[in-house]
């Protein structure tokens, strides 16, 4: 069998124009694993409310971070793909869950090169319904419809792999060299609390009560909250960070339902009000810098910090196309391709 790789990231509008942003948000927010309510209610919420107000504001945010080459997330993902392709002996394609760079196009690109076994590689360290699961479900749907003879494997969440933690920790250490920070905040993309409970394979373990994520359980294989907290813990151990000098928070909440806490914006505000003058922030739920890191954190987060008396605000880049990260993913791909 001829093997191939399909890297999959979230996606991006084709441009920061409100029309393109509206189209992108419509596809994204109508995904039943993103807003997991019945279709009629979801359509009413998304098409009847959100898409009438949010595209203009989101377009303005995208314009702030848009690069000359295009969407930062797309450009960075393409750079990552290119570097990996130069290190491995199998074809590497790139797709996005939402937007014009579809998973179908990515699979077609590989099949047209004679590939009949694909390693689906969601570019997310942690598992979540709204990220990894929707990619796997969409890929299987497309396989049945268009590629019935294609075999698809997938890379499981790699949040706790020692080699990944080492690469992430070393990147953080590198970007903090010479920085006199007092607190390091690990900010992860938030999800509704109900997503955690829905992903609980035991149907009873995940109570989000402060202890379940630290109590061993097979539920952790699909528990986004546990996996985020574990990344923070493992990096803290690797870098020998002192207790009290780092913490975890969750960003980008939407709507009024309970989302994972503490919230990043409120945490930044609290730290500033408590007298923290120099802080750093890292976003390990993302491997590529994007709207949520470049605008929400590096711009809005810094503004909040300064407003409450903070001084130095250091945003640590995602792993992006860092050479150590490229080497790590290339090794994983090579190991798979040789089996």
N, C-alpha and C positions, 0 to 999 in steps of 0.2 A: 504494500500500500504506500502511496505517496502522501507524506504528511505536510501539514501547513498550519500556520498560526494566525488567529484572528484576535488582535488586540481590540478591546471595546471600552470606550470611555462614555461619558454622559452625553455630550453633544453641545451644540451652540446654534444660535440663529445665524443665518447666512450673512447678516449685516446688522448694525445697530439701528437700522431704520425701524420705526414702530410697527410697520406692516410685517416685517420679517420676524420681529420679536413676538408679535401676537401669534403668528403661525406656529412658531416654536413652542411658546408657552401652552398653546392649545393642545398640541400633541403630548407634551410632557405632563400637563396637569390632568388630562383625560385618561391617563394610564391608571387602571384600577389598582395598581400596586403603589402608586404615589398618593392619590386621594382615594382611599379604599372605602367608598360609600356606594350605595346602589347607583346604577347608571343614570337614572332620571335625576336623582338629587345631585349627582356629580356634574351632569350637563348643565343643570340649572345654576349651580354654584360657579362653575368655570366659565361657561358661555354667557350666562345671564348676569354675572356680577364681576368676576375677576378680569375677564378679557375686555370688559368695558372701561376698566380703570387702570389696571396694572401695566399693560404694554408700554404706555407712554413713560411712566416712571422707570421701568426696567430698561427701556431704550436709552434713557438719559444716563443710567448707570453703566450700561455697556459702552456708551460713547466715551466715558471717562477712562476705560481700561483697554479699548480697542487698539490693536497694533496696526502698523502700516501693512504688515503681511496678512492681517486678518484677526480672527478670534484667537486670543492667547491660548485657550485650551486646545484648539485645533492645531495651531502652529506647533505648540510644545509636543503634542501627541505625535505629530508627523515627524518631528525631530527624533523623538524616542523610537518610533518605528524604523526610521532610516538607520539609526545607530545600531539597533538590534539586528536589522537585516544584514549589516556588514559583519556581524559576529557569528551568525548561525547559517546552517546549510539548508534550511527549509524556507519556503516562501512565507513572508510575514505581511499580512494585510491589516488595514486599520478601518474600524467602523465606529459609529456612534449610535447609542440607543435611540436618540432623538435627533431630528434634523435631516439634512439632505445626504449625509454620509451614512447611509443605512446599513444595518446588519446584512440585509439581503444583498446589497452591492458588494460588501466585503466577502461574503461566502461565494458569490458568483465569480469574483476576481480569483479566488483560490481554485475553485472548480475548473475554471477556464485554463488554469495552469496544470491541470491533471491531478489536483489534490483530491483524495477520497477519504482522508481522515484529518479532521481539524481539531486543534487544541484551542478552545474558546478561552480567552484570557481577559476576564473583567478586570479593569484597572482600579480595583478597590481592595484595600487591605482587609477591610471588615465586611462581613455579610450583612445585607439589609434587604428587606422586601423591595424597596424602591430603587435599589441599585443592582446588586448581583442577581437577585431572583428574577427581576423583570427581564434582564438580559438572557438568562438561561431559558425562560419560558418563551420569549420571542424567538430565540434561535431554534428551539425545538419545533415551534409552530411553522417556521420557515422551512425547516428540514422536511417536515411531512408534506408541505405544499409543493416545494420546488426542488428539493434535493434528497429524494427518498433513499438513495444509495450512499449518502454521505454519513460517515461515522463522526460523531462529535463528542469529544471529551471536554472537560472544563477544569480550570485551576481553582481549587478551593480557597477560601479566605486564608491569607498568609500573614495575618496580624501578629501571630506569636512565633513565627519562624525565627530562629536565632540569627540567621544570616541577614534577614530583613531588618530586624531590630538593630543589628550592628551598623548597617548602612544608614538607617534613619538616625540613630544616635550620633554617629560620626558627622552626619550632615548638620545636625543641630549644633554640635560642639564647634564645628568649623565656622558656622555663621555667628556664633556667640563669642568668638575669639576677640578679645579687646573690648567687649561690652561689659559694663559694670551693672548688670541687671540684678534686681532684688527678687523678682518673681517670674517664673516661666509658666505660661498658661498653655495647656494643650486644648485647643478648640476643635471640636468635631461637629460635623453637620448634624443637626438635630433631626429626630423623627418623632411622630406621635407615640405616646406611651402604648397605645393599643397595638402598634406594629410589633413591639417587643413581645407582648402577650400572644399575638397571632402566630409569631414565629417560634413559640415555645413548643417543642415536640413532645414535652412531657404533659403539657396542658395544665400544669400546676406549679412549676418551679418559679417562674418569673413573676415576682410580686413587686419589683422595683421598690424594695423596702430598706435598702442600705446593706443588706446581708446576702441576698440571693446571688448577686454577681460574684461574690467571694466564696460561695459555697459550691464545691465541685458538683457538676451536673452535665448530663449529655445535652441539656438545653443550651449550653454555652456554644455548641457548634454553630448555632444559628442566632445567637443573641448579640445583637449589635451593641447594646450597652456594655455587656461584659467585655466584648472584644475591644471597645474603645478604652475602657478602664484598664484593661490588661496591657495595651500598648503604652499607656502612661506609666504604669507600674514597671514594666520591663525596661523602658528607656530610662526611667528614674534610677533603677538598679544599675544599669549598664554605665550610666554617667556618674553614679554615686552622688546623686542630688540629695541635698539635705531635706529632711521632712519639713514641710511648711513653706518651702521655697518654690514649690510647683503644685499645680492642681489641674483639674479637668473641667471643661464646660462645653455647652452645646449651642450652636448658632443656627440662624436661618429658619426660625419657626414661622409657621403660616397658620392663620385661623385662630380659633379660640379654644380648641381642645387642649388638654394637657400634653405638653411635649417634654422630652427629656430635659432635666435640669441638673445643675444650675445653668442659666442662660448666659451666654458669652458677654453680651452687651452690659448686662447688669453686673456681671463679675468684674469686668473692666472698670465700671463705675465704682463698684464697692472698693476695689483695690486702691483706686486713686483717692477716694474719700478717706480711706484708712491710713493714708500717708505714703503709699508706694510711689516713688518718684521715677524709677526706672523699671520697666517691665519688658518682657519678650513674649512673643506668641507664635505658636507653631500649629499647623493644621493637618494632622496626620490622617484624616479621612480622605484627603485628596492626594493624588500623586502628581497632579498637574495644576499649576496656578490657573485661576479662573475668576469669574465674577465674585464668587463668595470669598476668595482670598485677597484678590487685588483691590476690590472696591469695599466690600462689607467689613473686612478686617483691616487692611492696610490704610484705608481712607476713613471710613466711618468709625472704626474702632479707635484709631489714633485720635480722631476729633473728640470722641467721648472722653478719652483719657486726659487730654489736655484741658478739657472743660472743667474737670474736677480736680485740677491741680497737678496732674502728672507731668513729667518732663520728657524723659527718653522712652520712646515706644519703638521696639525693634520687631519687625515682622520677618520671620524666618521663611524663606521660599520653600515650596514643595520640592520633592525630589526631582521632578521634571525630567530632564534628560541628563542628569548627573551621571558621570562616567561609572561610578561605583554601582549606581542603580541599574544602569544599562548592563554592566557586567553580570550583575546578579540575575536579572531577568533572562539574559542570554544563557546563563548556566542552567537555569531551570528548564528553559526551552530545549537546550541541547540534551540534557538528561532525559527529557520526555521523548525526544525524537529518536533516541538511540534504543529505546525499550521496544 
